Amino acid sequence: MRALLVQYDIAWEDKPRNHKHIRALLDSVPPLENDFILLPEMFDTGFSLNLDITAHDAEQSESFLRDLARERRSLVGASISVVGPDGLGRNRFLAFDPAGEPIAQYDKIHPFSFGRESERFAGGDSITTFDWAGTCVFPTICYDLRFPELFRAGIGRNAEVLTIVANWPNARQEHWRALCIARAIENQAWVLALNRVGSDPHLGYAGGSIVVDPRGTVIGEGSSDREEVLVVPVDPKAVRRWREKFPALADRKDGEFWRQA
């Protein structure tokens, strides 16, 4: 099993340009059948709050992801902007299997209030998991990374691979790396964390996409200033072996007393 983390400079609010660029990047590192291709948060528009543009024709974004999965015979995951029935946006992760069939939908539970995302986007109210070649994957989006209880909920559903797709800015890049490693260690799970590079009209982004194994060892890490496809082997049995050898998760205490402290 391999994960392909596609780290690139997202063209601002330009879906056709981003779609063309993603295909070119993957042509340079052709996926194998049943690879897992991850694309960033708001993969074809950048982190824009302009729903009139980013959520317009959301079907175009979905169709691209579906077609990409079929063309590359791989699992594909990314987040896009859509508008909910309340008129507010949803920062939505979608995953498609190698046949192009939808297998997961997750709405970002924690809109980034510091970046005003919560003014235009409503948070989701449920989590999900999906299957990758017999391995349980738990998807999250960017700011979700700061909330360890969310990842514990995924572990409660037997997650073995935790994914984070992001537009994480330069200013807090040290937090990004530290939190990604922490999520792997505390949950004894693989972490596949994809960030963009480049800049948009508001912020710069330092990449640093990272893959961490269940023991907290960094297996692969992207550069801070270069587009690249980070290709990393993922052994799901490593999760099971480590959890059996060092059964820390079996000792966790879940209960009301945490909220009453």
Residue frames as qw, qx, qy, qz and C-alpha x, y, z in Angstrom:
[[0.000, 0.887, 0.461, 0.000, 0.00, 0.00, 0.00],
 [0.432, 0.045, 0.015, 0.901, 1.24, 3.47, -0.89],
 [0.018, 0.866, 0.386, -0.318, 0.05, 6.98, -0.09],
 [0.443, 0.338, 0.240, 0.795, 0.68, 9.83, -2.55],
 [0.154, -0.786, -0.346, 0.488, 0.50, 13.26, -0.89],
 [0.461, 0.554, 0.332, 0.608, 0.25, 15.86, -3.65],
 [0.322, -0.699, -0.188, 0.610, 1.79, 19.07, -2.27],
 [0.408, 0.412, 0.401, 0.710, 1.39, 22.05, -4.61],
 [0.015, -0.234, -0.132, 0.963, 0.75, 25.77, -4.91],
 [0.257, 0.594, 0.761, -0.049, -3.02, 26.10, -5.35],
 [0.109, 0.257, 0.333, 0.901, -4.05, 28.61, -8.02],
 [0.138, 0.234, 0.503, -0.821, -6.40, 31.06, -6.31],
 [0.521, 0.459, 0.417, -0.586, -10.08, 30.39, -7.12],
 [0.452, 0.530, -0.501, -0.513, -9.20, 28.76, -10.46],
 [0.838, -0.067, 0.498, -0.214, -10.60, 25.24, -10.67],
 [0.863, 0.506, -0.016, -0.002, -9.65, 24.38, -14.29],
 [0.294, 0.768, -0.519, 0.232, -6.06, 25.49, -13.76],
 [0.448, -0.484, 0.683, -0.314, -5.72, 23.42, -10.58],
 [0.916, 0.132, 0.326, -0.195, -7.26, 20.34, -12.20],
 [0.727, 0.641, -0.224, 0.097, -4.79, 20.53, -15.08],
 [0.049, 0.734, -0.602, 0.312, -1.87, 21.04, -12.69],
 [0.704, -0.318, 0.562, -0.296, -2.79, 18.06, -10.49],
 [0.937, 0.317, 0.137, -0.056, -2.90, 15.76, -13.50],
 [0.513, 0.735, -0.385, 0.221, 0.53, 17.00, -14.60],
 [0.273, -0.636, 0.637, -0.340, 2.01, 16.36, -11.14],
 [0.822, -0.109, 0.513, -0.222, 0.62, 12.84, -11.08],
 [0.826, 0.553, -0.111, -0.001, 1.92, 12.19, -14.60],
 [0.236, 0.739, -0.574, 0.263, 5.40, 12.79, -13.18],
 [0.149, -0.261, 0.883, -0.360, 4.85, 10.21, -10.43],
 [0.596, -0.102, -0.543, -0.583, 2.29, 7.75, -11.80],
 [0.606, -0.303, 0.519, -0.521, 0.15, 6.11, -9.08],
 [0.139, 0.083, -0.979, -0.125, -0.17, 2.36, -8.86],
 [0.543, -0.384, -0.572, -0.479, -3.49, 0.57, -8.62],
 [0.653, -0.606, -0.454, 0.014, -5.10, 1.03, -5.18],
 [0.383, 0.087, -0.288, 0.873, -2.70, 3.79, -4.12],
 [0.166, -0.811, -0.510, 0.233, -4.24, 6.50, -1.94],
 [0.334, 0.393, 0.133, 0.846, -3.96, 9.96, -3.53],
 [0.235, -0.737, -0.466, 0.430, -4.47, 12.86, -1.11],
 [0.252, 0.566, 0.198, 0.759, -5.08, 16.43, -2.29],
 [0.173, 0.016, -0.456, 0.873, -5.16, 19.50, 0.00],
 [0.081, 0.610, 0.603, -0.507, -7.97, 21.32, 1.74],
 [0.383, 0.817, 0.158, -0.401, -10.15, 23.23, -0.78],
 [0.696, -0.157, 0.515, 0.476, -7.91, 21.57, -3.34],
 [0.458, 0.414, 0.517, 0.593, -9.03, 23.46, -6.43],
 [0.004, 0.897, 0.266, 0.352, -9.70, 26.97, -5.08],
 [0.305, 0.284, -0.462, 0.783, -7.46, 27.61, -2.11],
 [0.243, -0.469, -0.715, 0.457, -8.74, 28.61, 1.33],
 [0.079, -0.218, -0.198, -0.952, -11.19, 31.23, 0.12],
 [0.166, 0.358, 0.715, -0.577, -14.34, 32.32, 1.95],
 [0.356, 0.323, -0.230, -0.846, -15.88, 33.53, -1.32],
 [0.519, 0.159, 0.826, -0.152, -18.57, 30.87, -1.62],
 [0.584, 0.673, 0.098, -0.443, -20.00, 32.47, -4.75],
 [0.433, 0.657, -0.584, -0.196, -16.87, 31.28, -6.52],
 [0.055, -0.389, 0.911, -0.126, -15.57, 28.33, -4.53],
 [0.449, 0.164, 0.818, -0.322, -18.91, 26.54, -4.08],
 [0.592, 0.527, -0.095, -0.603, -20.23, 27.47, -7.52],
 [0.814, 0.362, -0.404, -0.209, -20.59, 24.28, -9.57],
 [0.487, -0.534, 0.667, -0.181, -19.34, 22.05, -6.77],
 [0.929, 0.206, 0.287, -0.108, -20.26, 19.19, -9.08],
 [0.575, 0.742, -0.329, 0.103, -17.27, 20.20, -11.23],
 [0.133, -0.648, 0.694, -0.285, -14.94, 19.56, -8.29],
 [0.763, -0.124, 0.569, -0.279, -16.63, 16.27, -7.44],
 [0.868, 0.484, 0.046, -0.101, -16.52, 15.12, -11.06],
 [0.344, 0.752, -0.543, 0.142, -12.80, 15.84, -11.24],
 [0.371, -0.469, 0.745, -0.296, -12.12, 13.75, -8.12],
 [0.856, 0.139, 0.424, -0.261, -14.31, 10.92, -9.39],
 [0.762, 0.632, -0.142, -0.026, -12.65, 10.92, -12.80],
 [0.099, 0.737, -0.641, 0.190, -9.17, 11.10, -11.28],
 [0.619, -0.289, 0.681, -0.264, -9.89, 8.03, -9.15],
 [0.885, 0.348, 0.278, -0.135, -11.06, 6.08, -12.20],
 [0.553, 0.775, -0.302, 0.043, -8.19, 7.24, -14.43],
 [0.082, 0.651, -0.700, 0.281, -5.51, 6.40, -11.88],
 [0.791, -0.159, -0.580, -0.111, -7.31, 3.32, -10.49],
 [0.356, 0.088, -0.598, 0.713, -6.62, 4.73, -7.04],
 [0.284, -0.745, -0.558, 0.232, -8.40, 5.98, -3.97],
 [0.242, 0.426, 0.042, 0.871, -8.67, 9.80, -4.03],
 [0.338, -0.727, -0.535, 0.266, -9.45, 12.17, -1.14],
 [0.247, 0.218, 0.013, 0.944, -9.68, 15.98, -0.92],
 [0.018, 0.616, 0.592, -0.519, -11.82, 18.77, 0.48],
 [0.128, 0.409, 0.459, 0.778, -14.04, 21.17, -1.45],
 [0.181, 0.156, 0.346, -0.907, -16.50, 23.99, -0.67],
 [0.134, -0.442, -0.793, -0.397, -20.23, 23.37, -0.90],
 [0.289, -0.258, 0.155, -0.909, -23.27, 25.33, 0.30],
 [0.015, -0.207, -0.938, 0.276, -25.59, 23.74, 2.84],
 [0.093, -0.636, -0.703, -0.303, -29.37, 24.12, 3.07],
 [0.306, -0.793, -0.337, 0.405, -28.89, 26.96, 5.58],
 [0.351, 0.924, 0.011, 0.149, -26.95, 29.01, 3.03],
 [0.348, -0.805, 0.474, 0.080, -23.69, 28.56, 4.88],
 [0.544, 0.543, -0.631, -0.106, -20.71, 26.74, 3.45],
 [0.918, -0.323, 0.229, -0.018, -19.40, 23.32, 4.34],
 [0.118, 0.693, -0.702, -0.114, -15.71, 22.49, 4.10],
 [0.928, 0.014, 0.206, -0.311, -16.30, 18.95, 2.87],
 [0.170, -0.455, 0.849, 0.210, -13.88, 16.05, 2.52],
 [0.878, 0.280, 0.007, -0.389, -14.82, 13.56, -0.17],
 [0.303, -0.412, 0.835, 0.203, -13.26, 10.20, -0.99],
 [0.807, 0.382, -0.143, -0.427, -13.74, 8.07, -4.09],
 [0.787, -0.231, 0.559, 0.121, -12.67, 4.49, -4.64],
 [0.263, -0.323, 0.662, 0.623, -10.71, 3.28, -7.71],
 [0.243, 0.454, 0.798, 0.312, -13.97, 2.74, -9.58],
 [0.011, -0.285, -0.152, -0.946, -14.92, 6.38, -8.99],
 [0.479, -0.600, -0.597, -0.230, -17.62, 5.50, -6.48],
 [0.182, -0.676, 0.288, -0.653, -18.10, 7.83, -3.47],
 [0.695, -0.170, -0.671, 0.192, -17.08, 6.12, -0.24],
 [0.426, -0.461, -0.474, 0.617, -16.87, 8.95, 2.31],
 [0.035, 0.729, 0.173, 0.661, -18.13, 12.44, 3.06],
 [0.527, -0.484, -0.448, 0.536, -17.02, 14.45, 6.09],
 [0.050, 0.880, 0.131, 0.454, -17.81, 18.09, 6.90],
 [0.399, 0.305, -0.471, 0.725, -15.06, 19.85, 8.86],
 [0.476, -0.644, -0.589, 0.110, -16.26, 19.95, 12.46],
 [0.418, -0.664, -0.154, 0.601, -14.05, 22.84, 13.55],
 [0.408, 0.816, 0.169, 0.373, -14.27, 25.90, 11.26],
 [0.592, -0.014, -0.199, 0.781, -11.21, 28.11, 11.77],
 [0.128, -0.907, -0.393, 0.078, -12.71, 31.03, 13.72],
 [0.418, -0.621, 0.154, 0.645, -9.35, 32.85, 13.95],
 [0.219, -0.095, 0.591, 0.771, -9.32, 32.94, 10.14],
 [0.424, 0.266, 0.088, -0.861, -13.03, 33.89, 9.96],
 [0.207, -0.012, -0.902, -0.379, -14.03, 30.58, 8.40],
 [0.015, -0.393, -0.856, 0.335, -16.84, 30.28, 10.95],
 [0.238, 0.446, 0.131, -0.853, -18.46, 33.45, 9.55],
 [0.524, 0.366, -0.415, -0.648, -19.20, 31.72, 6.23],
 [0.551, 0.117, -0.815, -0.133, -19.02, 28.02, 7.06],
 [0.766, -0.432, 0.161, -0.448, -20.99, 25.88, 9.48],
 [0.121, -0.449, 0.880, -0.093, -19.24, 23.02, 11.25],
 [0.615, -0.027, -0.722, -0.316, -20.15, 19.42, 10.64],
 [0.611, -0.432, 0.348, -0.565, -21.78, 17.31, 13.32],
 [0.969, -0.077, 0.213, -0.102, -20.58, 13.79, 12.57],
 [0.187, -0.609, 0.719, 0.278, -17.45, 11.79, 11.84],
 [0.914, 0.318, -0.044, -0.248, -16.87, 9.04, 9.34],
 [0.436, -0.468, 0.718, 0.274, -14.41, 6.34, 8.40],
 [0.797, 0.483, -0.143, -0.332, -13.81, 4.50, 5.16],
 [0.895, -0.166, 0.382, 0.163, -11.96, 1.43, 3.95],
 [0.355, 0.778, -0.481, -0.192, -8.64, 1.42, 2.09],
 [0.629, 0.329, -0.704, -0.007, -7.69, -2.13, 1.14],
 [0.745, -0.329, -0.573, 0.090, -8.93, -3.49, 4.46],
 [0.402, -0.093, -0.394, 0.821, -7.58, -0.59, 6.52],
 [0.116, -0.835, -0.534, 0.064, -9.83, 1.85, 8.40],
 [0.351, 0.240, 0.043, 0.904, -9.19, 5.51, 7.48],
 [0.171, -0.781, -0.497, 0.338, -10.40, 8.51, 9.51],
 [0.388, 0.497, 0.210, 0.747, -10.46, 11.85, 7.60],
 [0.244, -0.787, -0.317, 0.469, -10.06, 15.31, 9.14],
 [0.420, 0.735, 0.200, 0.493, -9.41, 18.81, 7.82],
 [0.276, 0.608, -0.179, 0.723, -6.76, 21.37, 8.84],
 [0.249, -0.539, 0.350, -0.725, -7.85, 23.11, 12.11],
 [0.906, -0.272, -0.185, -0.266, -9.32, 19.79, 13.29],
 [0.709, 0.270, -0.519, 0.395, -5.71, 18.81, 14.02],
 [0.010, 0.445, -0.467, 0.764, -5.76, 20.93, 17.20],
 [0.689, -0.283, 0.196, -0.638, -8.55, 18.87, 18.80],
 [0.083, 0.308, -0.947, 0.032, -7.24, 15.51, 20.03],
 [0.504, 0.138, 0.693, -0.496, -10.67, 14.39, 21.21],
 [0.693, 0.491, -0.128, -0.512, -11.82, 14.29, 17.59],
 [0.442, 0.464, -0.761, -0.104, -9.08, 11.79, 16.74],
 [0.219, -0.125, 0.883, -0.396, -9.96, 9.71, 19.80],
 [0.693, 0.309, 0.310, -0.572, -13.46, 9.45, 18.37],
 [0.652, 0.516, -0.468, -0.299, -11.93, 8.03, 15.22],
 [0.129, 0.342, -0.910, 0.196, -9.95, 5.52, 17.26],
 [0.512, 0.060, 0.639, -0.571, -13.26, 4.54, 18.85],
 [0.807, 0.443, 0.062, -0.385, -14.27, 3.44, 15.36],
 [0.874, -0.114, 0.393, 0.263, -11.10, 1.40, 14.98],
 [0.447, 0.882, -0.148, -0.018, -9.28, 3.89, 12.78],
 [0.857, -0.205, 0.190, 0.434, -5.76, 2.85, 11.78],
 [0.445, 0.214, 0.243, 0.835, -4.90, 5.68, 9.37],
 [0.044, -0.812, -0.358, 0.458, -5.60, 9.33, 10.28],
 [0.468, 0.398, 0.341, 0.712, -5.60, 11.84, 7.43],
 [0.087, -0.778, -0.224, 0.581, -5.34, 15.63, 7.64],
 [0.465, 0.490, 0.375, 0.635, -5.70, 17.76, 4.49],
 [0.312, -0.746, -0.262, 0.528, -4.78, 21.38, 5.09],
 [0.350, 0.742, 0.013, 0.572, -3.95, 24.93, 4.12],
 [0.654, -0.653, -0.206, 0.321, -1.76, 25.47, 7.21],
 [0.256, 0.943, -0.082, 0.196, 0.08, 28.83, 7.20],
 [0.575, 0.462, -0.434, 0.517, 3.78, 29.57, 7.66],
 [0.208, -0.658, 0.329, -0.645, 3.29, 31.33, 10.99],
 [0.722, -0.370, 0.428, -0.399, 2.33, 28.15, 12.82],
 [0.737, 0.384, -0.538, -0.142, 4.32, 25.56, 10.90],
 [0.115, 0.343, -0.845, 0.393, 6.07, 24.26, 14.03],
 [0.590, -0.016, 0.504, -0.630, 2.65, 23.51, 15.52],
 [0.809, 0.330, -0.247, -0.419, 1.71, 21.58, 12.39],
 [0.556, 0.382, -0.733, 0.090, 4.66, 19.23, 12.62],
 [0.080, -0.238, 0.786, -0.565, 4.46, 18.73, 16.38],
 [0.654, 0.071, 0.355, -0.664, 0.72, 18.04, 16.37],
 [0.792, 0.321, -0.401, -0.329, 0.92, 15.60, 13.48],
 [0.413, 0.303, -0.819, 0.259, 3.55, 13.56, 15.31],
 [0.279, -0.130, 0.660, -0.686, 1.57, 13.77, 18.55],
 [0.777, 0.128, 0.038, -0.616, -1.62, 12.49, 16.88],
 [0.733, 0.291, -0.607, -0.094, 0.31, 9.46, 15.60],
 [0.217, 0.270, -0.807, 0.478, 1.94, 8.69, 18.97],
 [0.376, -0.071, 0.558, -0.736, -1.11, 9.10, 21.19],
 [0.801, 0.211, 0.100, -0.551, -3.40, 7.14, 18.84],
 [0.513, -0.256, 0.796, 0.195, -0.85, 4.53, 17.75],
 [0.649, 0.613, 0.445, -0.070, -1.91, 5.13, 14.18],
 [0.505, 0.196, 0.368, 0.756, -0.52, 6.19, 10.83],
 [0.101, 0.808, 0.220, -0.537, -0.84, 9.92, 10.14],
 [0.475, 0.335, 0.477, 0.659, -0.99, 11.15, 6.55],
 [0.067, -0.819, -0.277, 0.498, -0.93, 14.95, 6.73],
 [0.510, 0.387, 0.416, 0.645, -0.93, 17.01, 3.55],
 [0.072, -0.792, -0.167, 0.582, -0.30, 20.75, 3.40],
 [0.578, 0.764, 0.195, 0.211, 0.01, 23.11, 0.44],
 [0.534, -0.250, 0.070, 0.805, 2.94, 25.35, -0.53],
 [0.209, 0.460, 0.378, 0.776, 3.07, 28.80, -2.09],
 [0.004, 0.253, 0.381, -0.889, 0.78, 31.67, -1.20],
 [0.103, 0.697, 0.669, 0.235, -2.67, 33.15, -1.72],
 [0.088, 0.732, 0.100, 0.668, -3.73, 36.82, -1.48],
 [0.535, -0.772, 0.014, -0.343, -3.68, 36.58, 2.33],
 [0.704, -0.576, 0.415, -0.019, -1.11, 34.05, 3.57],
 [0.405, 0.562, -0.714, -0.103, 1.97, 32.02, 2.76],
 [0.947, -0.192, 0.109, -0.232, 2.17, 28.25, 3.25],
 [0.081, -0.705, 0.704, 0.021, 5.23, 26.20, 4.14],
 [0.730, 0.216, -0.614, -0.208, 4.26, 22.73, 2.96],
 [0.151, -0.396, 0.798, -0.429, 5.89, 20.22, 5.26],
 [0.871, -0.056, -0.220, -0.436, 3.48, 17.44, 4.37],
 [0.106, -0.486, 0.818, -0.289, 4.33, 14.56, 6.64],
 [0.852, -0.107, -0.439, -0.266, 3.75, 10.84, 7.10],
 [0.217, -0.523, 0.683, -0.461, 4.23, 9.44, 10.60],
 [0.554, -0.038, -0.823, -0.116, 4.08, 5.78, 11.61],
 [0.653, -0.602, -0.380, -0.259, 2.22, 4.44, 14.67],
 [0.728, -0.341, -0.290, 0.520, 5.32, 4.73, 16.87],
 [0.110, -0.946, -0.069, 0.295, 5.78, 8.40, 15.99],
 [0.531, -0.274, 0.473, 0.648, 8.63, 7.93, 13.52],
 [0.399, 0.721, -0.074, -0.562, 8.58, 10.31, 10.55],
 [0.756, 0.138, 0.595, 0.237, 8.58, 8.11, 7.44],
 [0.432, 0.416, 0.412, 0.686, 8.37, 10.88, 4.85],
 [0.119, -0.761, -0.282, 0.572, 8.33, 14.68, 4.89],
 [0.488, 0.730, 0.317, 0.358, 7.80, 17.28, 2.19],
 [0.435, 0.120, -0.068, 0.890, 9.87, 20.40, 1.63],
 [0.059, -0.623, -0.437, 0.647, 8.84, 23.84, 2.81],
 [0.171, 0.670, -0.109, -0.714, 8.96, 25.60, -0.54],
 [0.118, 0.297, -0.779, -0.540, 8.65, 23.07, -3.35],
 [0.827, 0.125, -0.020, -0.547, 5.82, 21.29, -5.10],
 [0.125, 0.338, -0.932, -0.048, 6.19, 17.53, -4.96],
 [0.852, -0.178, -0.279, -0.407, 4.36, 14.26, -4.76],
 [0.235, -0.499, 0.765, -0.333, 5.40, 12.56, -1.54],
 [0.827, 0.043, -0.475, -0.297, 5.16, 8.79, -2.09],
 [0.220, -0.461, 0.737, -0.443, 5.28, 6.71, 1.09],
 [0.521, -0.100, -0.835, -0.147, 4.60, 3.01, 1.75],
 [0.509, -0.375, 0.323, -0.704, 2.00, 2.38, 4.46],
 [0.386, 0.025, -0.921, 0.045, 1.95, -0.94, 6.32],
 [0.594, -0.492, -0.117, -0.625, -1.40, -1.36, 8.11],
 [0.858, -0.233, -0.443, 0.116, -0.03, -4.31, 10.05],
 [0.385, 0.272, -0.421, 0.775, 2.41, -1.93, 11.77],
 [0.425, -0.445, 0.098, -0.782, -0.56, -0.44, 13.63],
 [0.886, -0.281, -0.221, -0.295, -1.80, -3.79, 14.79],
 [0.777, 0.082, -0.455, 0.427, 1.63, -5.04, 15.81],
 [0.180, 0.343, -0.373, 0.843, 2.40, -1.90, 17.84],
 [0.567, -0.414, 0.036, -0.712, -1.01, -1.78, 19.54],
 [0.927, -0.197, -0.309, -0.080, -0.61, -5.41, 20.53],
 [0.685, 0.146, -0.420, 0.576, 2.97, -5.01, 21.75],
 [0.163, -0.033, -0.372, 0.913, 2.34, -1.72, 23.61],
 [0.136, -0.573, -0.758, -0.280, -1.40, -1.68, 24.43],
 [0.093, -0.097, -0.306, 0.942, -1.68, 1.90, 25.68],
 [0.386, -0.189, -0.330, -0.840, -5.07, 2.42, 24.04],
 [0.587, -0.337, -0.731, -0.090, -6.48, -0.39, 26.15],
 [0.412, -0.320, -0.548, 0.654, -5.71, 1.68, 29.27],
 [0.046, -0.261, -0.102, -0.959, -7.56, 4.84, 28.22],
 [0.018, 0.424, 0.754, -0.501, -10.39, 6.01, 30.44],
 [0.130, -0.307, -0.446, -0.831, -13.52, 7.27, 28.72],
 [0.263, -0.559, -0.764, 0.188, -16.33, 8.68, 30.79],
 [0.099, -0.890, -0.329, -0.300, -18.33, 11.62, 32.04],
 [0.585, -0.695, -0.103, 0.405, -15.78, 12.46, 34.72],
 [0.520, 0.088, 0.233, 0.817, -13.52, 14.06, 32.08],
 [0.007, 0.610, 0.356, 0.708, -16.20, 16.66, 31.39],
 [0.524, -0.786, -0.307, -0.120, -16.94, 17.13, 35.09],
 [0.707, -0.173, -0.203, 0.655, -13.32, 17.84, 36.08]]
